[in-house]
Amino acid sequence: MTVTYVHSVLKSALEHAVREDELPRNVARNVKTTAHRPRRFRPLTATEARQFLNAARTDRIHALYELALRTGLRKGELLGLHWEDLDLNTETATIRQSLQRTRTGGLTHLPTKTRASERRIALPTECIHSLKEHKERQDRKRGQAGSAWSDSGLVFTTPTGWPLDPANLTRRFRSFLNRAGLRRIRFHDLRHSTATLLLEQDVDLIVIKELLGHAHIGVTAGVYAHVRLRLQRQAIDTLGHALGQNDGPDSPPAAAAVR
């Protein structure tokens, strides 16, 4: 829990007390907290992302890794997915909750991070294929386990149907990267990779914001400002190259309609 978060909660509580005339003023307003500095990350390049997807095909939770990279879902959102949240016919998923380990309740289904995080997203065709294969394998495992199977209704489970612990997924992910000979990254960097690769394909920032479930577009723009700056550099370099071309004195300029 960060100092900024504690200050925010305290400030909100004191503000409520002021509105209820229980306090004359909110002293927390005068306290300045340091600005949050986002953690640096190294997203996968397009080449690395293809290598990641190819290596994941032989893994038991291939569908989870593919869904993470192709949609940018958070770890808790992936682990909290129920089959009833997926519509494989319309190729959509409804993100309603997140599976988290809490200090008091153990593995618990919690609301999504923000109201904007509760969303409906389109599923890539590749994810539909891998999810259908995953469902078939899970059904076979259910039949083999018999009464030992825990019918949680979750998409991604242990081999006996129990929820996957987020910490165990982190360890499993690291082991997978080592076996595949891939660069070590955090699981959350798959989400950053999704956004970065989409930006590099000129996908609108609003679309990326909705896919990732950010509360405000400012969050999306702030986190990926370095990517946008790099793309701006590429754009102006491209323009500079075009303006620097010499077509010869006799070549008439190309006609263009400007609207």
C-alpha positions as a Markdown table, in Angstrom:
| # | Residue | x | y | z |
|---|---|---|---|---|
| 1 | Met | 0.0 | 0.0 | 0.0 |
| 2 | Thr | 1.6 | 3.3 | -1.1 |
| 3 | Val | 1.7 | 6.6 | 0.8 |
| 4 | Thr | -0.2 | 8.2 | -2.1 |
| 5 | Tyr | -3.0 | 5.7 | -1.8 |
| 6 | Val | -3.2 | 6.1 | 2.0 |
| 7 | His | -3.3 | 9.9 | 1.6 |
| 8 | Ser | -6.0 | 9.7 | -1.0 |
| 9 | Val | -8.2 | 7.5 | 1.2 |
| 10 | Leu | -7.7 | 9.8 | 4.3 |
| 11 | Lys | -8.3 | 12.9 | 2.3 |
| 12 | Ser | -11.6 | 11.5 | 1.0 |
| 13 | Ala | -12.7 | 10.4 | 4.5 |
| 14 | Leu | -11.9 | 13.9 | 5.9 |
| 15 | Glu | -13.7 | 15.6 | 3.1 |
| 16 | His | -16.8 | 13.6 | 3.9 |
| 17 | Ala | -16.5 | 14.7 | 7.6 |
| 18 | Val | -16.3 | 18.3 | 6.5 |
| 19 | Arg | -19.4 | 18.0 | 4.4 |
| 20 | Glu | -21.2 | 16.5 | 7.4 |
| 21 | Asp | -20.0 | 19.4 | 9.6 |
| 22 | Glu | -18.1 | 17.1 | 11.8 |
| 23 | Leu | -14.8 | 18.8 | 11.1 |
| 24 | Pro | -14.1 | 22.5 | 10.3 |
| 25 | Arg | -11.7 | 21.8 | 7.5 |
| 26 | Asn | -9.8 | 19.0 | 5.7 |
| 27 | Val | -6.2 | 19.2 | 6.8 |
| 28 | Ala | -5.2 | 16.5 | 4.4 |
| 29 | Arg | -5.6 | 19.1 | 1.5 |
| 30 | Asn | -2.4 | 20.8 | 2.6 |
| 31 | Val | -0.3 | 17.7 | 2.5 |
| 32 | Lys | 1.6 | 17.2 | -0.7 |
| 33 | Thr | 2.5 | 13.7 | -1.8 |
| 34 | Thr | 5.1 | 12.8 | -4.4 |
| 35 | Ala | 3.9 | 12.1 | -7.8 |
| 36 | His | 3.6 | 8.4 | -8.7 |
| 37 | Arg | 6.4 | 7.3 | -11.0 |
| 38 | Pro | 5.2 | 4.4 | -13.2 |
| 39 | Arg | 7.5 | 1.3 | -13.1 |
| 40 | Arg | 9.7 | 1.0 | -16.2 |
| 41 | Phe | 8.9 | -1.9 | -18.5 |
| 42 | Arg | 10.3 | -3.5 | -21.6 |
| 43 | Pro | 7.4 | -4.7 | -23.8 |
| 44 | Leu | 7.9 | -7.5 | -26.3 |
| 45 | Thr | 8.8 | -6.5 | -29.8 |
| 46 | Ala | 6.6 | -7.9 | -32.7 |
| 47 | Thr | 9.3 | -10.5 | -33.3 |
| 48 | Glu | 9.5 | -11.5 | -29.7 |
| 49 | Ala | 5.7 | -11.6 | -29.5 |
| 50 | Arg | 5.5 | -14.1 | -32.4 |
| 51 | Gln | 8.2 | -16.2 | -30.7 |
| 52 | Phe | 6.2 | -16.1 | -27.5 |
| 53 | Leu | 3.0 | -17.3 | -29.2 |
| 54 | Asn | 4.8 | -20.1 | -31.0 |
| 55 | Ala | 6.4 | -21.3 | -27.8 |
| 56 | Ala | 3.1 | -21.2 | -25.9 |
| 57 | Arg | 1.4 | -23.6 | -28.2 |
| 58 | Thr | 2.6 | -26.6 | -26.3 |
| 59 | Asp | 1.8 | -25.3 | -22.9 |
| 60 | Arg | -1.3 | -26.6 | -20.9 |
| 61 | Ile | -2.5 | -23.0 | -20.5 |
| 62 | His | -1.7 | -21.9 | -24.0 |
| 63 | Ala | -5.1 | -20.2 | -24.3 |
| 64 | Leu | -4.3 | -18.0 | -21.2 |
| 65 | Tyr | -1.0 | -16.8 | -22.6 |
| 66 | Glu | -2.5 | -16.1 | -26.0 |
| 67 | Leu | -5.5 | -14.2 | -24.5 |
| 68 | Ala | -3.1 | -12.2 | -22.3 |
| 69 | Leu | -0.9 | -11.0 | -25.2 |
| 70 | Arg | -3.7 | -10.5 | -27.8 |
| 71 | Thr | -6.2 | -8.7 | -25.5 |
| 72 | Gly | -4.1 | -7.1 | -22.7 |
| 73 | Leu | -6.3 | -8.6 | -19.9 |
| 74 | Arg | -4.8 | -8.3 | -16.4 |
| 75 | Lys | -3.7 | -11.4 | -14.6 |
| 76 | Gly | -6.5 | -11.3 | -12.1 |
| 77 | Glu | -9.1 | -10.8 | -14.9 |
| 78 | Leu | -7.8 | -13.8 | -16.8 |
| 79 | Leu | -7.9 | -16.0 | -13.7 |
| 80 | Gly | -11.4 | -14.7 | -12.8 |
| 81 | Leu | -12.9 | -15.6 | -16.2 |
| 82 | His | -15.8 | -18.0 | -16.1 |
| 83 | Trp | -17.0 | -19.9 | -19.1 |
| 84 | Glu | -20.3 | -18.0 | -18.8 |
| 85 | Asp | -18.4 | -14.8 | -19.4 |
| 86 | Leu | -17.4 | -16.0 | -22.9 |
| 87 | Asp | -19.6 | -16.0 | -25.9 |
| 88 | Leu | -17.6 | -18.0 | -28.5 |
| 89 | Asn | -20.3 | -17.6 | -31.1 |
| 90 | Thr | -20.2 | -13.8 | -31.1 |
| 91 | Glu | -16.5 | -13.9 | -30.2 |
| 92 | Thr | -16.8 | -11.6 | -27.2 |
| 93 | Ala | -15.9 | -11.7 | -23.5 |
| 94 | Thr | -17.4 | -9.8 | -20.6 |
| 95 | Ile | -14.9 | -8.8 | -17.9 |
| 96 | Arg | -16.8 | -8.7 | -14.6 |
| 97 | Gln | -14.4 | -9.6 | -11.8 |
| 98 | Ser | -10.8 | -10.4 | -10.8 |
| 99 | Leu | -9.4 | -13.3 | -8.9 |
| 100 | Gln | -7.0 | -12.1 | -6.2 |
| 101 | Arg | -5.4 | -13.6 | -3.1 |
| 102 | Thr | -6.3 | -11.5 | 0.0 |
| 103 | Arg | -4.7 | -11.6 | 3.4 |
| 104 | Thr | -7.9 | -12.6 | 5.1 |
| 105 | Gly | -10.1 | -14.4 | 2.5 |
| 106 | Gly | -7.5 | -16.4 | 0.5 |
| 107 | Leu | -8.4 | -16.6 | -3.2 |
| 108 | Thr | -11.3 | -14.3 | -3.7 |
| 109 | His | -13.3 | -13.0 | -6.6 |
| 110 | Leu | -13.3 | -9.2 | -6.4 |
| 111 | Pro | -14.8 | -6.5 | -8.6 |
| 112 | Thr | -12.7 | -5.3 | -11.4 |
| 113 | Lys | -10.0 | -2.6 | -10.7 |
| 114 | Thr | -12.3 | 0.3 | -11.7 |
| 115 | Arg | -15.8 | 0.8 | -13.1 |
| 116 | Ala | -14.2 | 1.2 | -16.5 |
| 117 | Ser | -12.5 | -2.2 | -16.1 |
| 118 | Glu | -15.9 | -3.9 | -16.2 |
| 119 | Arg | -16.2 | -4.2 | -19.9 |
| 120 | Arg | -17.1 | -6.3 | -23.0 |
| 121 | Ile | -14.3 | -6.9 | -25.4 |
| 122 | Ala | -14.0 | -8.5 | -28.8 |
| 123 | Leu | -12.0 | -11.8 | -28.9 |
| 124 | Pro | -9.4 | -12.4 | -31.7 |
| 125 | Thr | -10.2 | -15.4 | -33.9 |
| 126 | Glu | -6.9 | -17.1 | -32.8 |
| 127 | Cys | -8.1 | -16.9 | -29.2 |
| 128 | Ile | -11.5 | -18.4 | -30.1 |
| 129 | His | -9.6 | -21.4 | -31.6 |
| 130 | Ser | -7.3 | -21.9 | -28.6 |
| 131 | Leu | -10.2 | -21.4 | -26.1 |
| 132 | Lys | -12.3 | -24.1 | -27.8 |
| 133 | Glu | -9.3 | -26.5 | -27.7 |
| 134 | His | -8.8 | -25.6 | -24.0 |
| 135 | Lys | -12.4 | -26.3 | -23.3 |
| 136 | Glu | -12.1 | -29.8 | -24.9 |
| 137 | Arg | -9.0 | -30.6 | -22.8 |
| 138 | Gln | -10.7 | -29.4 | -19.7 |
| 139 | Asp | -13.8 | -31.5 | -20.3 |
| 140 | Arg | -11.5 | -34.6 | -20.7 |
| 141 | Lys | -9.7 | -33.7 | -17.5 |
| 142 | Arg | -13.1 | -33.4 | -15.7 |
| 143 | Gly | -14.1 | -36.9 | -16.9 |
| 144 | Gln | -10.8 | -38.4 | -15.8 |
| 145 | Ala | -10.9 | -36.7 | -12.4 |
| 146 | Gly | -14.5 | -37.8 | -11.6 |
| 147 | Ser | -15.5 | -36.9 | -8.1 |
| 148 | Ala | -12.1 | -35.3 | -7.5 |
| 149 | Trp | -13.0 | -32.5 | -9.9 |
| 150 | Ser | -13.9 | -29.1 | -8.4 |
| 151 | Asp | -16.5 | -27.5 | -10.6 |
| 152 | Ser | -15.6 | -23.9 | -10.2 |
| 153 | Gly | -16.8 | -22.9 | -13.7 |
| 154 | Leu | -13.5 | -21.1 | -14.3 |
| 155 | Val | -11.9 | -21.0 | -17.7 |
| 156 | Phe | -8.4 | -21.5 | -16.3 |
| 157 | Thr | -7.9 | -23.9 | -13.5 |
| 158 | Thr | -5.6 | -26.5 | -12.0 |
| 159 | Pro | -5.7 | -30.0 | -13.5 |
| 160 | Thr | -8.5 | -30.8 | -11.0 |
| 161 | Gly | -10.6 | -27.8 | -11.5 |
| 162 | Trp | -9.5 | -25.6 | -8.7 |
| 163 | Pro | -8.7 | -21.8 | -9.2 |
| 164 | Leu | -5.2 | -21.0 | -10.3 |
| 165 | Asp | -3.3 | -19.0 | -7.6 |
| 166 | Pro | -1.9 | -15.8 | -9.1 |
| 167 | Ala | 1.5 | -16.4 | -7.4 |
| 168 | Asn | 1.6 | -19.9 | -8.9 |
| 169 | Leu | 0.9 | -18.5 | -12.3 |
| 170 | Thr | 3.8 | -16.0 | -11.9 |
| 171 | Arg | 6.1 | -18.9 | -11.1 |
| 172 | Arg | 4.8 | -21.0 | -14.0 |
| 173 | Phe | 5.2 | -18.0 | -16.3 |
| 174 | Arg | 8.9 | -17.6 | -15.4 |
| 175 | Ser | 9.5 | -21.3 | -15.9 |
| 176 | Phe | 7.8 | -21.1 | -19.3 |
| 177 | Leu | 10.0 | -18.2 | -20.4 |
| 178 | Asn | 13.2 | -20.1 | -19.3 |
| 179 | Arg | 12.2 | -23.3 | -21.1 |
| 180 | Ala | 11.4 | -21.4 | -24.3 |
| 181 | Gly | 14.6 | -19.4 | -24.1 |
| 182 | Leu | 12.7 | -16.1 | -24.1 |
| 183 | Arg | 13.7 | -12.8 | -22.4 |
| 184 | Arg | 12.5 | -12.6 | -18.8 |
| 185 | Ile | 9.7 | -10.2 | -18.4 |
| 186 | Arg | 6.9 | -9.7 | -15.8 |
| 187 | Phe | 3.5 | -11.2 | -16.6 |
| 188 | His | 2.1 | -7.7 | -16.5 |
| 189 | Asp | 4.5 | -6.8 | -19.4 |
| 190 | Leu | 2.3 | -8.9 | -21.7 |
| 191 | Arg | -0.4 | -6.2 | -21.1 |
| 192 | His | 2.1 | -3.5 | -21.9 |
| 193 | Ser | 3.2 | -5.4 | -25.0 |
| 194 | Thr | -0.4 | -5.5 | -26.2 |
| 195 | Ala | -0.8 | -1.7 | -25.9 |
| 196 | Thr | 2.6 | -1.0 | -27.4 |
| 197 | Leu | 2.1 | -3.2 | -30.4 |
| 198 | Leu | -1.4 | -1.8 | -31.0 |
| 199 | Leu | 0.0 | 1.8 | -30.9 |
| 200 | Glu | 2.7 | 0.8 | -33.4 |
| 201 | Gln | -0.1 | -0.4 | -35.7 |
| 202 | Asp | -1.7 | 3.1 | -35.5 |
| 203 | Val | -4.7 | 1.8 | -33.5 |
| 204 | Asp | -6.6 | 4.8 | -32.0 |
| 205 | Leu | -5.8 | 5.5 | -28.3 |
| 206 | Ile | -9.5 | 5.4 | -27.4 |
| 207 | Val | -9.8 | 1.8 | -28.7 |
| 208 | Ile | -6.7 | 0.8 | -26.7 |
| 209 | Lys | -8.1 | 2.5 | -23.6 |
| 210 | Glu | -11.4 | 0.6 | -23.9 |
| 211 | Leu | -9.7 | -2.7 | -24.6 |
| 212 | Leu | -7.4 | -2.3 | -21.5 |
| 213 | Gly | -10.2 | -1.0 | -19.3 |
| 214 | His | -8.4 | 2.2 | -18.2 |
| 215 | Ala | -10.6 | 4.6 | -16.3 |
| 216 | His | -9.5 | 7.6 | -18.3 |
| 217 | Ile | -7.7 | 8.0 | -21.6 |
| 218 | Gly | -5.2 | 10.1 | -19.8 |
| 219 | Val | -4.0 | 7.0 | -18.0 |
| 220 | Thr | -3.4 | 5.3 | -21.4 |
| 221 | Ala | -1.7 | 8.3 | -22.9 |
| 222 | Gly | 0.5 | 8.8 | -19.8 |
| 223 | Val | 1.7 | 5.2 | -19.5 |
| 224 | Tyr | 2.5 | 4.9 | -23.2 |
| 225 | Ala | 3.8 | 8.5 | -23.8 |
| 226 | His | 7.2 | 7.1 | -24.7 |
| 227 | Val | 5.8 | 5.0 | -27.5 |
| 228 | Arg | 3.8 | 7.9 | -28.9 |
| 229 | Leu | 6.9 | 10.0 | -28.8 |
| 230 | Arg | 8.9 | 7.4 | -30.7 |
| 231 | Leu | 6.1 | 7.1 | -33.3 |
| 232 | Gln | 6.1 | 10.9 | -33.7 |
| 233 | Arg | 9.8 | 10.8 | -34.3 |
| 234 | Gln | 9.3 | 8.1 | -37.0 |
| 235 | Ala | 6.5 | 10.2 | -38.6 |
| 236 | Ile | 8.5 | 13.4 | -38.8 |
| 237 | Asp | 11.6 | 11.5 | -40.0 |
| 238 | Thr | 9.4 | 10.0 | -42.8 |
| 239 | Leu | 8.1 | 13.5 | -43.6 |
| 240 | Gly | 11.6 | 14.9 | -43.6 |
| 241 | His | 12.7 | 12.2 | -46.0 |
| 242 | Ala | 9.8 | 13.0 | -48.3 |
| 243 | Leu | 10.6 | 16.8 | -48.2 |
| 244 | Gly | 14.2 | 16.1 | -48.8 |
| 245 | Gln | 13.7 | 14.2 | -52.1 |
| 246 | Asn | 14.8 | 16.0 | -55.2 |
| 247 | Asp | 12.5 | 15.2 | -58.2 |
| 248 | Gly | 14.4 | 17.5 | -60.5 |
| 249 | Pro | 13.6 | 21.1 | -61.7 |
| 250 | Asp | 11.4 | 19.9 | -64.5 |
| 251 | Ser | 9.2 | 17.6 | -62.4 |
| 252 | Pro | 5.8 | 19.3 | -61.6 |
| 253 | Pro | 4.6 | 18.9 | -58.0 |
| 254 | Ala | 2.0 | 16.2 | -57.4 |
| 255 | Ala | -1.6 | 17.6 | -57.2 |
| 256 | Ala | -3.3 | 17.0 | -53.9 |
| 257 | Ala | -6.8 | 17.9 | -52.7 |
| 258 | Val | -6.7 | 19.5 | -49.3 |
| 259 | Arg | -9.8 | 19.4 | -47.2 |
